[in-house]
């Protein structure tokens, strides 16, 4: 028997409220009242049999169950949007669909994308996120930002940037009752880990710093998306292993600090990849040139 799906309105309300961490902002986005959002969330919680939000002193927070549920719901709505776009699309010469990791999109690409849209108002950029490699044979994606060493059969790969690895944490944690003055102080702190290709980052950095690699195996907290790891560091939960592309904005704005001067160069980097047979239409050529200029700090 197929399980009954929850209310679509409830799921839309949950996704919007979780993104904004605000019922008021979610209501504004969906053009309904705050009371309607509250009722839809309550009904969804009843349908699922779990609590999704914790309401604390005018602040809204996700429960652990909601944090686990959210990526799948967000991906489902994104798939619906893409499917609708494909259905309604008649001439896609002006539509550019780019796939990348959710963390890179949230922390690096999206904050810069408005500059491309201002420079190329005739190109409609669609961002889709995935942790798996894009199957370009479907024709749904024009290009992808992919992490690796640049060797993928049948694909054009244009170098974008490399990452350095270094610990980051909140200013309050760095200067708290267990200050981080030297790498050895990490033994007294919770380490935050990211899966999905970043599992070995702590061990690599600790080895480069001359510390026992087994420090990376002390009790910590793990996340399946690196931007969640970064957010946990901002919130003061522990110390994260940062990568330049994911933390540079937060460091620049003072939300994170770099307690040590030891940075480990990564042996791979980010590339813009596209099928060799479809690598040079005007929309993709414009995006490629803008992206290269942006990573060089000229956009």
C-alpha positions, 0 to 999 in steps of 0.5 A, a space after each residue: 500500500 502506498 503511503 499517503 502524502 502529507 498536505 502539499 500546502 503544509 509542505 510549502 508552508 514548512 519549506 518557506 518557514 524553515 527557510 526564513 525561520 519565520 512564520 511572518 516572512 513565510 506568510 508574506 512569500 506565499 501571500 497568505 496570513 500568518 495564521 494560515 501558515 501556523 494552521 498549515 504547520 500544525 496540521 502537517 505536524 499532526 499528519 507526520 506525528 512529529 514536531 517540526 518547530 520549536 518556538 522560543 522567545 519570539 525565535 523559531 528553530 527547527 527540531 532535529 527531525 525537521 532538519 533531517 526532513 527539510 533537504 528532501 522537501 526542498 529538493 522535491 519542490 525544486 524538482 517540481 519547479 524544474 519540471 514545470 519550467 521544462 513543460 512550459 518552456 518553448 524556447 530555451 535559448 535564454 534559459 541556463 540551467 546549472 547544477 552544483 552542490 547545495 553548499 557551494 550554491 548557498 555559500 558562494 554562487 548565489 550571493 554573486 549571481 545577481 551581478 551576472 543577472 545585471 550584466 546579462 538580463 536576457 539570460 534566465 539562470 536556473 540553479 539546481 543542486 545535487 550531491 551526485 554527478 549530473 547525467 548530461 544525457 537527459 539534456 535538462 542541465 547545461 553545465 555543472 560546477 563540479 569538484 575534482 581534478 578536472 578529468 571527466 570523459 566527454 566533458 569540457 572542464 574549465 578551472 575555477 578555483 581551489 580551496 584551502 583547508 583551515 579550522 574556523 569557529 565563532 569569535 565567542 568560542 575562540 575567546 571563551 573559557 577554553 580559548 583557541 590559542 594553539 592547535 593543541 587546544 582543539 583537543 578540548 573542543 567539539 569538532 564539526 564534520 562534513 560528509 559527502 567528500 569532506 570526510 578526511 579534511 580534519 585528518 589531513 589538516 591535523 597531520 599537516 599541523 603536526 598533531 595526532 590524526 586521532 584527534 579527528 575521531 574524538 566525539 563530535 557532530 557530523 552533517 551531510 551538507 557542509 553549509 550546515 557544518 558552517 552554520 553550526 560553527 557560526 552558532 558556536 556549537 564547535 570548530 569546523 574545518 573550513 574551505 575558502 569558498 564556503 567560509 570567506 564571506 562569513 570570515 569577512 563579516 566577522 561571523 567566523 574567525 580563523 584561530 590558527 595560521 596553518 592552511 592546507 592547500 587542497 589537491 583538487 578544485 572546482 571546475 565548470 563542466 559541460 558536454 563537449 558537444 554542447 559547451 559553447 552556446 552564447 548563454 553558457 559562454 557568457 556565464 563561463 566568462 563571468 564565472 572566471 572573472 568572478 573567481 578572480 575577484 574582478 566581478 
